[in-house]
Amino acid sequence: MTAPIPPVPREIPDLPAIPWESTPVLKPSFVPVTAVVAPVRRPLVAVYRLLTALLAGAGVALEIYLAGAARALSYFQVQSAVLLAVVTLVSASRSWRPRRALPAALTGAVLLYVVIGAVVYHGLLAHTTPPFTMTGATAPPARWHAQWAALQVLHTLVPLAAVLDWLLLTPASRMHLRQAAGWLLFPLAYLVFLLVRARSLYPFLDITAHGYRHTLANALFLGLAIYASAVLLIALDHARPSPVRRRV
């Protein structure tokens, strides 16, 4: 025998109002695209980045063969090319497997370094007297000779390949302004290396020829130019159209 159902009361008392302050509010949370969209395999991108890494490595190897390891690896552009070769090789592996893309803070820094090296070479060093060479030769390198080829690979072809990778194969709007200051750490460390070395490999940073005051002024101007270039690179990264989805 079932128990009788109690009658519904005619009057239901009003429930007390819930204060607005005590109402739980869910704050919006940022979820990166890579957390919900899996990366895809991109074999053509992997091949291009592998070729870029091989090109950078070939330029470094040729310069080491011509100038010796100690002298060649003392140049900023050679060090930047080594970093680019390592980064693009890892990026090629991640595009082939597939895996998550490397952080933009790393790839953007390497891109900035090789581009700055190219701009400094073509704007300040390509037409100096005496001619700029990485081997210490006093005569300008003849066209299509090994030293001329090494200069063109490191200061023209490698930066161009890195820029094309950024423009055509890398998602846009991944760089951030807060990263610009951190990108100056490597050029600053290189400047300290030159000051300790006392005799610079670059004529505008030669303490013996210009003294500390003039050299530090040139270094300060160059540092400001690098920071401005970093900010410009980040602005362009946000202004350019994205060639691919942000899942790579």
N, C-alpha and C positions, 0 to 999 in steps of 0.2 A: 504494500500500500504506500503510495507516494505521499509525501508531505504536501499540505496545501500551499499554494503560491500566495505570498502576502500581497495584499492590495497595494496598488500604486498610490503614494500619498498625493493628495490634491494640491498641496503647496510644497514646492521644492525650494529650500532656502538658497539664496544667492551665495555663490562662492566669492570669497574675498579676491579683490583684484591683485594681480601679480605686479609688484613694482617693476618699472622699466629697467631700473638699474640692475636688478637681479636676473634679468632675462639673459640667458647665455647667447652670445653672438659669435658665430663662427667666422673667424678671420680668413680672408682669401689666402691661399697658399700657392706659391709658384711651383709648378711641376715642369721640369725641362722636357723638351720634345723627345730627347733620347731615352727618357724613362718609359715612354709609352709607344714609341715607334722604333722598331728594330732597324739597325743599319743594313744596308744592302751591299751586295758584292758589286764592285765597279772595276772590272779587269782593265779597261782602257785607261782609266785614271791611274791604276796601279802601274801599268806599263810606262805611262808618261812620267810619273814620279820616279820610277826606277831609272829611266833614261836621264832625268835631271840629276839624280844622285851620282850616276856614273859620269856625267859631264863635269860636275863639280869635283869629283874625285880625280878625274883625268887631269883637270887643270891644276889641282894641287900637286899631283904626282909629277907632272911635267915641270912645275916650278921648283919642286924639291930636287929633281934631277939636275936642273940648270944652276940653281943657287946654293944647294945644300940644305939639309933639313933645318939646321939652326937658324939660318938667315931667312929662308922662305917662310917658316912658321912664325916669324916675328912680325909679319905684315898683317894688318887688320883684315884685309880682304881675303887673305889665305885662311886665317882663322875663321872668318865668317863663312867661307866656302866649305870648310870642314864641318861646321855646325849645320849648314844647309844640307850637305850630303847625308849626315846622320839622320836629320829630321825627315827629309824626304824619303829616305830608305825605310824608316819606320812607318811613315804615312803610306807608302806603297804597300807594305805588308798588311796594314790595317784595311786598306781598300780592297785587297785581294781576298781576305779571309771570309767574311768581313768583320771588322771591329769598330769600336767607337773612334771617332776622329781625335787627333791630338788637340790639346787645349789651344785656343786661339792666342792666348798669352805667349805661348812658345813659338808657334808658327809665325805670328805677327812680328815677334822680336827678330827672328832670323831673316824674315823678308826685309825688315827695316835695315838691318846691318848690311846685307848685300847691296841694297839699293843705295844706301849712303856711300858705301865704298865705290860704287860705280859713278855716282854723281861727283864725288871728290876727285876721282881719277880723270874723268872727262872734262871737268870744269877747272881743275887746278893743276893737274900733274901731266896730262897728255902732251902739253906743248911747252914744258919748262926748259930752261937752259941753265945747267946741263940737263940732258934728257933724263926722265925718271925711268929707272929700271930696277927690278928686284934682284938682279945679279950683281949690282955694283959696277956695271960696265960704264965707261965714259962716253961711248959712242951710241947713238940711238939705234934701237933694234931695227933691222931691215924687214920690210914686209915679207910675210910668208916664211920667216925664219922662226925657230923654236921659241925664242924669247918674245917676239911679237905675238905669236900664236897664244902663248901662255897668258899674256896681258889681255888679249881680246877675249879669251875664254873666261877668265876670272872676272873681268870688269864689264863685259858686254853680254856674252851668251848666257852665263849663269844667272845674272840678275834678270835678264829678259825672260828666261825660262821660269824663274820664281814668280815674276809679276804675272805671266800668263796663267800659271797655276792658280794664283790668287783670284784673278779676274774671271777665269772660265771654269774652274773646277772646284772652287771653295765657296761654301754658303756665305752670304753677306750678313752683316750686322752681328758678327761674333766677337769683335774687338770692343774694348771698353776704355774710357778715358783714364780710369784708375790704373791701367796697365802701363801708361806712357812713362811714368816716373821710374818704374821698375826696369824698363827697357834701357835706361841710361846706365845701369850698373856695369854692364860689360864694356861700353866705351870708356867709362870712368876708370875701371880697372886697367884697361889698355893704356890710358893716359898715364896712370901711375907707373906702369911698366916702362913707358918711354922716358919718364922723368928719372927713374932709377937707372935706366940704361945710359942716361946723360947725352948720348949722341943719337938723334932721332933718325929714323928711316925716311921720314917725310920732311921736305925742306921747310915747310911753314911751322913745324914743331921741333926745329933743330935748336937746342939750347946753346950749343957751341957757337952757332952762327948768329943768333938773335938775342941771347941772354934769357934769363928766367922771366923777366917782366913782359917782354914782348911775346915770348912763347906761351906764357900763361894767359895773356890776353887773347891770343889766337885760339888757345884751347877753350877758353870761356865762350868765345863767339861760336866755335864749332859745336860745343855742347848745347848752346841755345838753338842752333840750327838743327841739331839732331832731335831735340825735344819738339821743336816746331814741326819737323817732318813726321814725328810720331803722332802728334795731334792731327796733322793733315791726313795721314794714312788712316787713322781711326775714323775721321769724318768721312773720307771717301768710302770706307768700308760700309758705313751706314747709308750713304747716299746712292751707292751703285745698286743696280738690280741684282737679285740673287740668281745665279745660273742654275743652281740645284736646290733641292729641298734641304732643310736643316737636319735631316736624319743621317747625313753622312759625316 
